[in-house]
């Protein structure tokens, strides 16, 4: 019976999301699936978001006390959530995103029917502002291509078995790549292993594009953007080599390396 109705841990990472965190937590609480817990890990917030979080009686609030760069802080927060959660399935959720009320039940159903898969990604609806939303663009050709990383699905669309996420986080800790967020890292590893994840073609997550998000320092074609892109290539090919996967280098790779070297 436990296999069909496992405990699910929703791990929410928060950094100054006072404007959105109430709605985010409510979307987690309002899940139709009954067997879940909610853990919020705060990352040095300076606004009133922690005060809002603490008003939810059945939500565990934890604190990340090890300050690093933005992307590494996010990974540390997820690690803290992992060490304090009890569920066998983890649904990651950023502090400004929302879950459809059927998300957790759909994820549990997927894992029950696909015991050999360690992770599943759902398709987000992207909110660019209050009145406008767009569909997420997913390029199927990038899933297994050896010359470039796969499409990066937002963190809040990633659901993953706890034991597998633990292994991924341990790998990430040993190789810093300080500009790369956990969603990019996970999607790369999923692609490299290939047969241990799938994409659930259902819109179960609402993803906000906010001006002060973790990507706000990386304006397209700006200096930081090129440096981060170079680091992304390093990460991708490092792990392809580590796990003995064949690689091929594209023109994009060489252009990125040249430009990022000049800008440094």
N, C-alpha and C positions, 0 to 999 in steps of 0.2 A: 504493500500500500504506500510505503514511503517513497518508492520509486516513482509512482504515478502522481504523488502530491508532495514533492520535495519542498523544503523551506528555501525561499528565494531571498537573497540579500540585495537590497537596492542601496548602492553606495553613491552618495551625492557629494561631490566636491564643491566647496564654496569659497569664493574670494570676492568680497564686496558686492554681493548680489542682492542687496537690500530691496531693490526694485522688483526682483523676480522670485526670490527664494520662497515666499509664501505660496505662490501658485505652483512652483516646482514641487514642493513637498505635498501639497494637496493633490496633485496629479498622481503622486506615488501612493498616498493614502487611499485614494478612491479606486484602486485597482479591484476588479471583479474577483480576481484570484485572492483567496483568503489567507494563505500561509506564507507570509512574507514579513521581513523586518526592514526598517529604514535606518541607515547610519549616515550622518552628515559629518564630513571632516572639513573643518574650517582651516583656511590657509592664511593666517595673519590678517584677517579682515579689520578694517578701521572704521567701517560704517556700523549700522545697527542690525545687520543681518543675523548676528548670533543671538541678539535679544529676541528676534522674531522666531528663530529656530527653537529656542529654549521654551517657548510657549506650547510646543507640541509635546504632549505627555509621553507618547509612545515612540518618539524619535530619539535615537541616541546621538548626542553631539560630542564629537571628539575634536582634538586640536593638533594640528601639525606644528611642532615646535622646532623643526629643523629647517631653517630658511635657506633656500637655494634660488636658482634662477626660476622663471615662471614654469617652464616645461618640467624641470626636475622636481619642483615643488608639487606639481600635479601628480607625478608618479609617486612621490613620497606619501601624499595624501591617500592615494588608492591603496598603497601598501599598509598604511595604518588601518584603513577600513577592512582590509583583508584579515589582518591580525585580530580584529575584534568582531568579526561577523561569524554567524553560525550556519548560513545557508550553503548548499552544495552548488547552487547556480547564482552567479553574480550578474545583476543588471547595473551597468554604469550610467550615471546621470549627472550632467553638469548643472550647476546651480541656477542657470537661466533657461533651461530647456524643460519640456513637458512630455509626459507619457500619455498615450491613448489609454483609456480605462481598461482595454482588453489586452494591453501589451504583455503583461506578465503571464497571463493564462495562455496566450499564443506562444510565448517563448517556452514555457514548460511543456506544452503539447509538442512543440518541435523537438525538444531534447528527448522526450519520452519516445517519440517515433524514430529518432535518429541517434541511437546510443553511441555510435562511433564518431560523432562529431563533437568537437570541443568548444565551438563557438558558432554563433549565428548573428548576422547583421540584418537589420530591417531598414526600410527605405524612409528617410525623414521627409517631412514637409518643412520647407525652409521659410522662416518669417524674416523679411528684410526690414519691415516696419509694421506699424499697427494695421495698416489697411492692405498690405500686399503680401502674398505668399507665392513661392515657386516650388516646383518639383525638383527633387534631387536628380542630378544627371550622373548616370553610372555607365562607364564604358566597359562593356564585357571583354573587349580585346585586351584590356590591361590586367586581367585577372592573373594570367599565367605568363605574361611576356617577360623575357629575361633581360631586356635592355632598360626597363624603367619600372619604377614602383607602381603598385596597383592604385586604383581609386581609393582615396582616404575617406572612409565613412566617419561621421562625427562620433565622438566618444559616447554620446547618449544612445546611439543605435547599436552599441556593442553589448551582447550578452554572452557570457562565457562560463564554463565550468570553473569552480573555485580552484581546484588543484592545478589546472592548466594555467590560469592567470597567475598563480603563485610562481610557477616556473618562469613565466614570461617576465615578471617583475624582477626576479633574481637576475635574469640575463641582462635586463636594462640597467640595473644598478652597477654592474661590472663594466659597462661601456657607456659613458656619460652622454655624448652627443647632446649637449645642453640645450640646443634650440629645438629639439624635436619632441612634439607632444605624444602622449601615449596612444592616441588614436592612429596616428601615422605609423608608429612602431608596431602596434598590434596588427594592423592591416598588412604591413610588409611581412611579418612572420607568418600570418595566415596564408599569404600568397606563396611564400617559399615552401611551406609544407604542403599546400595545395589541397589535400584530401581531408583535412580535419575541420573545415568550416564551410558554411554555405550562406547564401543570401536569401532571406525570407522576403518575398516580393509583396510585402504588405506595409502600408504606411502607419507605423505604430509610434512614431516619435515626432515631436514638434521642436525644431531646432531654430534658435534665434541667432541671427547675425547682428551682434552688438558692436558698437564703436569702440568700447573699452575692453574687448575680449582679448584673449591670449595672442591672437593674430594681429592685433592693432599696430605692433611695431614692425610689421613686415609688409610694407607697401610694394605692390607689384613692380618689379624692375628696379627697386631701390637697392641700396647697398646691402642692408640686412637680408633682404629677400634673396639676393644672389648667394650670400654666404650660407644662409640656411639651406638653400637648394643644393649647394655643394655638399653640405653636411648630410643631407638626405641621401644623396648618391653614395656617399661613404658608408652610411649605415646599411643601405640596401645591399651593396656589393660585399660589404664585410660579412653580413650574415648569409648571403648566398654562398660565399666561399667557406664560411664556418660549417655550414651544413651540406657542403659538397654538392651545390647546385650549379649547373652550367650558367654562365653569364655572357652577355654580349654588350658592347659599349656603343651607344648611339651618338649621333652628331650633337644632340642636346647635352650629353654628358661632357663632351670635350669643350663645347662653347661655355657651359656653366663653369667648368674648372678654370678656364682661361680668364673669364671675366671676374670671378670671385678672387682669383689670385691677384689680379691687378688692383681690385678694390681694397684688398687687405693692406 
